[in-house]
């Protein structure tokens, strides 16, 4: 029954996007049809076809083993502080508990170096070009936005550098698409952080997160083209273009630059968490104080924290994507938390729910993993709009105007991804790792 609800939810989410569209009279049925079909085919291959499930598990194991390698550097630098909870070091020393700064965040630097090396040897450009060709030919969108969306499957805001020569002449619809794709997918180096947070409770989380990033890229195209339809003619419509990037002089330089980029990303994440956790705590203090008086006055019980209020807002969406009612409010709270506190905190809290067996249905954890996989939050809006505006300052007004619509499109895209996964979810599947 919940699989059917998830399938219907795909179209309910698209209908909601159409209801808030900038131009409801313009509907690109080709994008909607192929965007939906591509997601369903990919999810069917992963969840149902045995060969797809085997590939899924191979990818999952590969990511986990790479993550284990990353811990060598952190153990050398931080000693017992780098040991995950419940583990021992080579000398038999026990872990001191979980420390995000010493155990999880350093993996970003390692993965950033790996990705830089893969770019240098030509693996990543070929993968990005392959995805771009599929999007351009089947959905007939511009080659520039296809390339940017494809890049976002693997990297973050720097994906727009691959289409730098075309950014300034992009239409508003194209700009909305690249912003939505950036906020609905997740960079591979940050993905390592989520795997670290959840692997203990969810052994196959790495495979699911890789799948989610691929699905969300397609979903972002669909949702952005519904919310901000194309009314102009893009310069690269239906044309394949090559990625634009500056290649380092050696693989060592690529690794060094990747590590430095990872450091900047870690600093950025730390700054966001410090700022937003503090701001939300202050807002919660004010809301809860007023809410207690309201509850006492009317004799009702309402969670007045920001996470709780956003949970009420996203509760219908949690039901629509196929989360069982018994867990819907908890998952809705996580989605709401992601909107203001970033996906890092939301995944941390998902790990807590799993470790305490607070979720009654394993389906809920899988759908949450997909729904939370993306940078669809307020801080990310500022990062992507600001980062893109720095590249094309003449388009700052356009980017500012469409930024919030792109954030909504990105949020709906991550929910659509969860609904697609929920359509093919099989209880007891080997993809749960249990």
N, C-alpha and C positions, 0 to 999 in steps of 0.2 A: 504493500500500500504506500509506504513512504517513497519507494522508487518512483511510483506514478506521480506522487505529489511533487517530487523534485523535478520530474520531466515537465509537468504543467507549470512549475515555478519558473522555468527558463523563459516561457512566453509571458508570464505575468510581469517579470522583471523588465522585459523588453517593452511591454505595454506601459509600464510606469515611466520608462525612459521617454517613450513617445509622448506621454502626457505632459512632460516638462520640456519637450523639444523646443528649440529656438524657431523651428519652422515645421509645423506638423503636416503641412501640405506636401513636403518633399520627403519621400521615403525611398531609399536605395534598397530595393528588394534583393538585388544580387549580393550585396554585402551581408544582409541579414540571413539569406538562405545559405550561402557558402560559409559564412562565419559560424553559423549554428551547426551545419553538417560537419565541418572540419573538427569542431570540438567533440561532437558525438562520436565520430569515427575514432579519434584519438583515445577518448575515454573507453570506448568499447574494446579497442585493441589492448589497452593497459589492464582493464578490470576483468575482461571476459575471455579474451583469446589467450590460450596457454603460452604461446611464444611471446606475446606482449608482457605477460606477467613475469616471465623469466628475464626479459630485458630490464624490466622495472627493478627486479631484485638485484640484478648485476650492477645497475647504476647505483642503487641504494648502498650495496656493499662497497663499491668503489669510493663513494663519497665518505662513508664511515671510516674506511681505511686511510684515506687521505687526511681525514680529521684526526685520526690517531697519530699520524706522522706529525701533524702540526703541534701536538702537545709536547713533543720533544724539546722544542725551543722554550716553551713556557715553563716546563719543569726545570730546565737549566737556569732560567732567570729567576723564577719565583719559588722554587723548592716546594715545600708542602702546601703552600697557598695555591699552587697550580693543580693539585690532585683533586679530581672530582669526588663528591661525597661518596663514602662507602668503599673507596679504593685505597691501595697502599703503594708506596714508591718502591724502587728497586732495593732499597736498604730496609724495607719493611715498615717505614714510617707511615702513620695514618694520615688521612686527609683531615684538614681543619674545618671542612664544610664547603658550602658553595660560595664562591666569590666571582661575581660577574666580570669585574675588571681584570682579574688574574687568570681566569679559566676560559671564559667564552670570548671576550672581545679580542684577545691576541690572535685568535684563529682567523679573523678578518684580514690581518696583515699577511698571514701565510697564503691564504686563498687569493688575495690580490696579486701576489707575486706569481702564483701558479697561472692565473689568468693572463697576466702580462706576458709570460713565457709562451703560452698557447697562442696569443696574438702574434708574437714575434715569429714563431715557426709556421704560421699560416693556417692553423687549425680553426681558430675562431672566425676569421674572415670568411672561410668557406662555409661554415655552419650558418653564419648570419646571411650570406648570399643565398643559400638554399632556402631558408625560411622566407626571405624576401621575395624570391621568385614565385613561391606558392601563393603568397598574399596578393602579389601584383597580378598574376595571371587569373587566378580563380575569382577574387573579389573585385578585380579591376579598379584598384585604388592607385594612387601615385607611387612611383618607384621610390621617391624620397621618403614618404611616410612609411612605406613597407620596410625600407631598410632601417629606419629609426626604431620602428616597433620591434623588428627582429633583433636589433642590437640590445634592446631593453630586456630581452629574455635572459641575457648573460651579464649585462653591466647596468649601471645606474644612470644618473643625470648626464654622465659623459657620453652616453649613446648618441646624443645630438651632434657630437663632433663628427660622426661618420657621414652626416649629411650637411655639413657646414656650408658648402657652396650654394645649397638650395634653400637654406633656412629663411633668408630675407624675402624671397619671393613666394613663400608658401601661403596658401589661402588660410582663412580663419579656421575652416574645418580641418585642414591638415595640421595646423598648430594644436587644435584641440585633441586630435588623435595622438600626436606624439607626447603631449602632456599626460593624457589619460593612460597611455601605455606605460609611461615612466612611473606613474603612481600606482598602477595595478599589478605590475610585475615586481620582482625583487632581484637585486644584484647577486651574482653567484657567491661573492665573498661574504655578504651578509647572510646568505642562506646557510652558510656554515655555522653561524651563530645560532640560528634557530634549531639546527640539527643538534648542536651541543646541548641546548636547553631541553630538548624533548626526547632524545634518543633513548635515555634510560627507561622512560615510560612508554615510548612508542618506537619500537625497533626499526620500523620501515619508514620513518618520517622523512628521511632524505629523498627516497624515491617519490613520495607524495609531493614534496615541495618542488622538486624538479618538474614533475607533471603539472603542478599548479601554475608555475611560471609560464610554461608553454601554453597552457589553456587560456590563461589570463591575457596573454598578448592578443590572441584572436578575439576574445571577449571584449577587450578594450576597443578594438576596431569597430565591432558591432555597436557597442553602447555609445561610443563617441559619434559615430555616423548617424545614430538615431537622435541623439541630443543636439548635435551641431551638424546638420546635414550639409553636404557639399552643394553650393549654389553657383560656384565659379568653376573654371577649368584649370586644374593644376598643371604646372609646367611640365611635370614628368608623368602625367597620367598614362598608366599602362606600360611605362618604359622601365626596364631594368637598369639600375645604375650601380656603379662600383662603390664600395665603402671608401670614405676619405679619412685617412689617418696617417700620422707621421711615424714611420718605423724607426726604432732605435738602431744604433750602429752595431750592437751586439746583444746576445741573449742575456749577458750579465747586466748590461745597462737596463734592459727591459725588466729584469727581476728587481733591480734596485729601485727603478721608478715605480714599479708595482707596489713594492713594500712601502715606499714613501706615500703613495696614494692611499694605501691601507691605513697608515698612521693618521692621515688627515681625516679619513672616514671614521676611525675610532674616536678621535677627538670630537668630531661632529656629533656622533651618537651620544657620547658622554655629556656634551654640552646640552643637547636636546633633553636628555633624561633629567639632568639636574634642574634645568629651567622648568620643564613642563610638569614634572612630578611635584615641584614646589608650588607652582601656580595652581595646579589642580587641587593640591592639599588645602590651599587657602580658599579656593572656591568651594570645596566640600565643607570647610568649616563654616562658611557663611550660609550655604544652602541648608546644611543639616541643622544649624541653629534655628533658622526660620521654619524648616520642615517639621521639627519636633513640636513646635507650638501649633502648627497647622494640624498635625496628626492628633494632638491632644484635644484641640478644639472640636474637630469633627469625628473623633473616635475611629480613625482609620489608620492603616499602616502602609505608608509609602516610603520607598527608599529614595531619599532626597540627595544622595551623593550624585556627582556628575556621572559616574559610571552607571549608577542605578537608573537615573533619568534617561540616559542614552539607551540603556537596556530596554526600557519601555518603548522607546522610539523604534528600535530595531527588532523588537519582539515579533511583529508580523512578518518581517523579512526572514527571520530565523525559521518560522513555521513554513513560509513559502518555499524555501530551499530544501525542505524535507527533514528538518531537525525534529525529532520526537518531542511532543509537548512537555514531557517530563524534564527535558534538558534545555528546552528552547530559551528560557529566560537567562540561564547561565551563559549560553552561547551568544545570545543577544548582548549581554553585558560585555563580553569579550570584544565583540565587533564594535560596540560603542566605545570601549576603552581604546581600541586601536585608533579610532577617529581622532582622539585627543592626546593619547599618551604614547603613540607609536606602536607598531606591531611587536617590538621587543618586549614591552611590558605585558602585552596581551598573550604572547606565547609563554612568558614566564608564568602567568596565572593559569594558562591551560595546563602547563606541566604540574602545577600544584593540584588542580582539579583531578588530573589523572593519577597522581601519586596517592591522593586521598580517596580514590574511588568515588568521587562525588558525582561523576556522570553515570547515568543508569544504562545507557545504550552505547556500544562501541561506535555506532554510526555517527553519533554526535561529535566524537573526537576527530574522525576523518573529515567531516564537513567543516568543522572549525579550522582544521589545518589548512584547508583550501580557501576558506572565506577570509582568513587572516593573512594569507600570503600576498603581501603587497605593501607599497608605501602610501596607501590611501589614507593619509591623515593631514591635519592642518599644517604641521611643521613641514611636511613634504611639499605641500602646495607652495609655500614660500621658497623652498629650495629649488623646485623645478621651474617655477615662474621666474625667480630671480636669476637662476643659472642660465636659462635660455635667453632672458632679456639681456644678460651681459654679452651674449654672442651676437644678438641682433637688437641693439638699443633702439633702433627706429621703430620696432614693432612692440615696444613695451606696453603701449596702451591696449593693443589687441590682446596681448598675452594676459594682461590684468583683467580685461573684460571677460575672457573665456576661462580663466583659471578655475573659478569655483565650479563652473559647469564640467570642466575636465575632472575635478575631484569627485563630483557626483558620478560621472561616467565610470571613473576608476573604481569607486566603491561598488557600483552595480556590477561591474565586470568581475570583481572578486566574488561577489555573491552568485553570479551566473556560473562561474567556475565551480563553486561548491555545489550548485544545483546539478550541473552536468556530472560531476563525480557521484552525487547522490543517486542519479538515475541508474547507474550501473553498480552501485555498492552491493556487495554480497556478504552477508554476515557469515563469519567463519572463514573468510577468504585468507589465503596465505599472505595477501598484501597488508594484513593487519599485524603480521609478525608475531602472532600469539597462537 
